Amino acid sequence: MNPNWKGVYPAITTKFKPNGELDIDLNVKAFNAQLEAGIDGIILSGSLGEASTITEGEKEILLKEALKAIGDKVPVLLNIAEGSTDEAVRQAKLAEKWGAHGLMLLPPMRYKSDDRETIHHFTQVAENTGLPIMIYNNPVDYKIDTTPDMFEVLIKQKNIQAVKESTRDITNVTRLINKFGTDLKILCGVDTLAMEELVMGADGWVAGLVCAFPAETVAIYRLVKAGRIAEATKIYRWFMPLLELDIHPKLVQYIKFCESKTGMGSEYVRAPRLTLVGEERKRVEAIIDSALAVRPTLPDYKSIVL
C-alpha cells in the first residue's frame, strides 16, 4: 500500500510500561483509535515516538504490530533519523524488509551537513530502497534547511514524493506549490500552523496532538478541505492551547500527559526524559483540563467525501 500523502498522518507516540518495556497492548489500542477517527496514515518511531531511545529490535516489533493491527486500511511509515548515511541506508532497507509502506526521512543527525551533503544523504537512501519517502524539513530543530532549490534535485528520485513542512514559514507552502505544482506533496508538520497551511494548499498534516485528540484533528482537516472554514475555525481555536504543547522541547511528555488524560495512552517515557512534576505538571494539566471542560461537539466529519 503506497501513501497518497493526503490527510492526517499521526506521528504516533510509543507507549511504554512502567518498567520501560514496550506496551504492545496500549500501542495497538492507540492504532485502532486512530483508525476509528479516520486518519489516513501513521508514522512510527519519529521524534514524538522517542526514536532516539528505541532499539532496532523494538522498531521491528512496533512496525510488525502496527501492520498486524492496521492491515491494508492505511499506510504505515517508519521514521529514519540516523547520524551516518550508511546507517540510514541500512535502516531503510530493514524497514522495507519488515513491510513498511513508506519512510519519513530526516537529514543527518548530530552533524550540520551543507546543501550538497544533505542532498547526497537523502539521495543515497532513496537509491537503496523502493519505498516512497517523505523528507522531514525542520530547520528550526535540526538546523538543516532543505530548500526548494534542493528539492528540485531531490524529486528526480521518483520515490522522494513529499515533504513534512516544518520551517514555521507559512509562505513556504506557496513557494513549493509555485515551483512544483502537485509533483511534491506538502504535509504540515507544525500543529499550530496546520489549518493555515491546509488553507494555503498543503495536502496533509503530520500531527502531534492527534495522539490524544484524533477526532478533532481529522475533523479540522476534512472540514478545511471541504471548504467549511467557519466550522473548522471554531474547532481549531478551541484546540490551539493544546496544539501549542507540540512546539515545546518537552512535547513528548506534554502530549503523553494529554493521552493519559483522554484514555489514549500513558505518561511513561524513557530517560533522559522524565514524567512531569511540580508546577510544570500543574500548568500543563490546567491547559488540558480547561480544554476538556469545553470539548466541542463535532459535526459529522466522517461523512465528508473529499
C-alpha positions as CSV (number, residue, x, y, z in Angstrom):
1,M,0.0,0.0,0.0
2,N,1.6,3.3,-1.1
3,P,0.8,6.5,0.7
4,N,-1.0,9.1,-1.3
5,W,0.3,11.9,1.0
6,K,-3.0,13.4,1.8
7,G,-4.9,13.7,5.0
8,V,-3.8,13.2,8.6
9,Y,-0.7,11.2,9.5
10,P,-0.2,10.9,13.2
11,A,3.4,11.0,14.4
12,I,2.4,8.4,17.0
13,T,3.9,8.2,20.5
14,T,5.5,5.0,21.6
15,K,3.7,3.5,24.6
16,F,5.8,2.0,27.4
17,K,5.0,0.0,30.5
18,P,6.1,1.4,33.9
19,N,9.3,-0.7,33.7
20,G,10.2,0.8,30.4
21,E,9.3,-2.1,28.1
22,L,7.1,-1.6,25.1
23,D,3.4,-1.8,25.9
24,I,2.1,-3.6,22.9
25,D,-1.5,-3.7,24.0
26,L,-1.6,0.0,24.6
27,N,0.2,0.7,21.3
28,V,-2.4,-1.4,19.4
29,K,-5.2,0.3,21.3
30,A,-3.9,3.6,20.0
31,F,-3.6,2.3,16.4
32,N,-7.2,1.2,16.5
33,A,-8.4,4.5,18.0
34,Q,-6.6,6.5,15.3
35,L,-8.2,4.3,12.6
36,E,-11.6,4.8,14.1
37,A,-11.2,8.6,14.0
38,G,-10.4,8.4,10.3
39,I,-6.7,9.0,10.0
40,D,-5.0,8.5,6.6
41,G,-1.6,7.0,7.5
42,I,0.6,6.6,10.5
43,I,4.2,7.3,11.3
44,L,6.2,5.2,13.8
45,S,9.4,6.0,15.7
46,G,9.5,9.7,15.0
47,S,10.8,12.3,17.3
48,L,7.5,12.2,19.2
49,G,7.8,8.4,19.2
50,E,11.1,8.7,21.2
51,A,13.1,7.3,18.3
52,S,16.4,8.0,20.0
53,T,15.6,5.6,22.8
54,I,14.1,2.8,20.8
55,T,16.3,-0.2,19.8
56,E,16.3,-1.7,16.3
57,G,14.5,-4.8,17.6
58,E,11.8,-2.6,19.1
59,K,11.3,-0.8,15.9
60,E,10.8,-4.1,14.1
61,I,8.3,-5.2,16.8
62,L,6.4,-1.8,16.6
63,L,6.2,-1.9,12.9
64,K,5.0,-5.5,12.7
65,E,2.4,-5.0,15.4
66,A,1.1,-1.9,13.6
67,L,0.9,-3.7,10.3
68,K,-1.0,-6.5,12.0
69,A,-3.4,-4.1,13.6
70,I,-3.9,-1.8,10.7
71,G,-3.7,-4.3,7.8
72,D,-4.3,-2.5,4.5
73,K,-6.5,0.2,5.9
74,V,-3.9,3.0,5.8
75,P,-0.1,3.1,5.0
76,V,2.3,2.6,7.9
77,L,5.6,4.6,7.7
78,L,8.8,4.2,9.6
79,N,11.0,7.2,10.5
80,I,14.7,7.2,9.6
81,A,16.8,9.5,11.7
82,E,20.5,8.5,11.8
83,G,23.9,10.1,12.2
84,S,25.5,8.4,9.2
85,T,24.3,7.9,5.7
86,D,25.3,4.3,5.7
87,E,23.2,3.6,8.8
88,A,20.3,5.5,7.3
89,V,20.5,3.3,4.2
90,R,20.7,0.2,6.3
91,Q,17.7,1.2,8.4
92,A,15.7,2.0,5.2
93,K,16.5,-1.5,3.8
94,L,15.3,-3.0,7.1
95,A,12.1,-1.0,7.1
96,E,11.4,-2.3,3.6
97,K,12.2,-5.9,4.6
98,W,9.9,-5.6,7.7
99,G,7.0,-4.5,5.5
100,A,6.8,-0.7,5.9
101,H,4.8,1.1,3.3
102,G,7.0,4.2,3.3
103,L,9.6,6.3,5.1
104,M,9.8,9.6,6.8
105,L,13.5,10.7,6.4
106,L,15.4,13.2,8.4
107,P,18.7,14.8,7.4
108,P,21.9,13.6,9.2
109,M,21.7,13.8,12.9
110,R,24.4,15.4,15.1
111,Y,26.2,17.0,12.1
112,K,25.1,20.1,10.3
113,S,25.5,19.0,6.7
114,D,25.7,21.6,3.9
115,D,23.4,21.5,0.9
116,R,25.5,19.1,-1.2
117,E,25.9,16.7,1.7
118,T,22.2,16.8,2.6
119,I,21.2,16.1,-1.0
120,H,23.7,13.2,-1.0
121,H,22.3,11.8,2.2
122,F,18.7,11.8,1.0
123,T,19.6,10.5,-2.5
124,Q,21.6,7.6,-1.2
125,V,18.7,6.4,0.9
126,A,16.3,6.9,-2.0
127,E,18.5,4.9,-4.3
128,N,18.7,2.0,-1.9
129,T,15.0,1.4,-1.3
130,G,11.9,1.2,-3.3
131,L,9.8,2.7,-0.5
132,P,8.1,6.1,-1.0
133,I,9.8,8.8,1.0
134,M,8.7,12.0,2.8
135,I,11.6,14.3,3.6
136,Y,11.2,15.9,7.1
137,N,12.3,19.6,6.7
138,N,12.7,21.2,10.2
139,P,15.5,23.7,10.2
140,V,14.3,25.2,13.5
141,D,15.0,22.0,15.4
142,Y,17.5,20.2,13.2
143,K,19.4,23.3,11.8
144,I,19.3,22.0,8.2
145,D,17.0,23.6,5.7
146,T,16.0,21.6,2.7
147,T,15.2,24.5,0.3
148,P,13.0,24.5,-2.8
149,D,16.2,24.5,-4.9
150,M,17.4,21.4,-3.2
151,F,14.0,19.7,-3.7
152,E,14.4,20.4,-7.4
153,V,17.3,18.0,-7.4
154,L,15.8,15.5,-4.9
155,I,12.5,14.9,-6.7
156,K,14.4,13.5,-9.6
157,Q,14.4,10.4,-7.3
158,K,11.0,9.0,-8.1
159,N,10.4,7.8,-4.6
160,I,11.1,11.2,-3.0
161,Q,7.5,12.4,-3.1
162,A,6.6,14.5,-0.2
163,V,7.8,17.0,2.5
164,K,6.9,17.3,6.1
165,E,6.9,21.1,6.1
166,S,8.2,22.4,9.5
167,T,10.0,25.6,8.6
168,R,7.4,27.6,10.6
169,D,7.1,29.8,7.5
170,I,3.6,29.5,6.0
171,T,4.8,31.2,2.8
172,N,6.9,28.2,2.1
173,V,3.8,26.3,1.1
174,T,3.1,28.8,-1.6
175,R,6.7,28.7,-2.8
176,L,6.7,24.9,-3.1
177,I,3.4,24.9,-4.9
178,N,4.5,27.6,-7.3
179,K,7.7,25.6,-8.0
180,F,6.5,22.0,-8.1
181,G,2.7,22.1,-8.5
182,T,1.5,18.7,-7.5
183,D,4.8,16.9,-8.0
184,L,5.8,17.4,-4.4
185,K,3.2,16.7,-1.8
186,I,3.2,19.0,1.3
187,L,2.2,17.9,4.8
188,C,2.3,20.5,7.6
189,G,4.5,19.3,10.4
190,V,3.7,22.1,13.0
191,D,0.4,21.7,14.8
192,T,0.0,25.4,15.5
193,L,0.1,26.2,11.8
194,A,-1.8,23.3,10.4
195,M,-5.1,25.0,9.5
196,E,-3.3,28.0,7.9
197,E,-1.1,25.7,5.8
198,L,-4.1,23.5,4.8
199,V,-6.0,26.6,3.7
200,M,-3.0,27.6,1.6
201,G,-2.9,24.3,-0.2
202,A,-1.0,21.8,1.9
203,D,-2.0,18.3,1.1
204,G,-1.9,16.9,4.7
205,W,-1.0,17.2,8.3
206,V,1.7,15.2,10.2
207,A,0.1,15.8,13.6
208,G,1.2,15.5,17.2
209,L,-1.8,16.3,19.4
210,V,-3.8,13.8,17.2
211,C,-2.3,11.2,19.5
212,A,-4.7,12.4,22.3
213,F,-7.4,14.1,20.1
214,P,-7.7,12.1,16.9
215,A,-11.3,13.0,16.0
216,E,-10.8,16.8,16.4
217,T,-7.7,16.7,14.2
218,V,-9.3,14.7,11.4
219,A,-12.4,16.9,11.6
220,I,-10.4,20.1,11.1
221,Y,-8.6,18.6,8.1
222,R,-11.7,17.4,6.4
223,L,-13.7,20.5,7.1
224,V,-11.0,22.7,5.7
225,K,-10.6,20.6,2.6
226,A,-14.4,20.6,2.1
227,G,-14.4,24.5,2.3
228,R,-16.3,24.5,5.6
229,I,-13.8,27.0,7.1
230,A,-16.1,28.6,9.8
231,E,-16.7,25.1,11.3
232,A,-13.1,24.2,11.2
233,T,-12.0,27.5,12.7
234,K,-14.2,27.0,15.7
235,I,-12.6,23.7,16.5
236,Y,-9.1,25.0,15.7
237,R,-9.5,27.9,18.1
238,W,-10.6,25.6,20.9
239,F,-7.7,23.3,20.0
240,M,-4.9,26.0,20.0
241,P,-3.9,25.9,23.6
242,L,-3.4,22.2,23.3
243,L,-1.6,22.4,19.9
244,E,0.9,24.8,21.5
245,L,2.1,21.8,23.6
246,D,3.5,20.4,20.4
247,I,6.1,23.2,19.9
248,H,7.9,22.8,23.3
249,P,11.1,20.9,23.9
250,K,9.0,18.6,26.2
251,L,6.4,17.9,23.6
252,V,6.7,14.1,24.2
253,Q,5.9,14.4,27.9
254,Y,3.2,17.0,27.3
255,I,1.5,15.0,24.6
256,K,1.8,11.8,26.6
257,F,0.2,13.6,29.5
258,C,-2.7,14.5,27.2
259,E,-3.0,10.9,26.1
260,S,-3.2,9.8,29.7
261,K,-6.0,12.3,30.4
262,T,-8.0,11.2,27.4
263,G,-7.6,7.5,27.8
264,M,-5.4,7.2,24.7
265,G,-2.1,6.3,26.4
266,S,0.1,6.6,29.4
267,E,2.7,9.1,30.7
268,Y,5.6,6.7,30.7
269,V,8.7,7.9,28.9
270,R,12.3,6.8,28.7
271,A,15.2,8.6,30.3
272,P,16.6,11.1,29.9
273,R,13.0,12.2,29.6
274,L,11.1,12.1,32.9
275,T,7.4,12.5,33.6
276,L,6.1,15.9,34.6
277,V,6.2,17.0,38.2
278,G,5.5,20.1,40.4
279,E,4.4,23.4,39.0
280,E,5.1,22.4,35.4
281,R,2.7,19.5,35.7
282,K,0.0,21.7,37.2
283,R,0.4,24.2,34.5
284,V,0.1,21.6,31.7
285,E,-2.7,19.8,33.5
286,A,-4.7,23.1,33.7
287,I,-4.4,23.6,30.0
288,I,-5.7,20.1,29.3
289,D,-8.5,20.2,31.9
290,S,-9.6,23.6,30.6
291,A,-9.9,22.3,27.1
292,L,-11.6,19.1,28.1
293,A,-14.2,21.0,30.1
294,V,-15.4,22.7,26.9
295,R,-14.5,20.0,24.4
296,P,-16.6,20.7,21.2
297,T,-19.3,18.6,19.7
298,L,-18.0,17.7,16.3
299,P,-20.1,17.7,13.1
300,D,-20.4,14.5,11.1
301,Y,-17.0,14.9,9.6
302,K,-16.7,11.3,8.6
303,S,-19.4,11.7,6.0
304,I,-17.4,14.3,4.2
305,V,-16.2,12.9,0.8
306,L,-13.0,14.6,-0.5
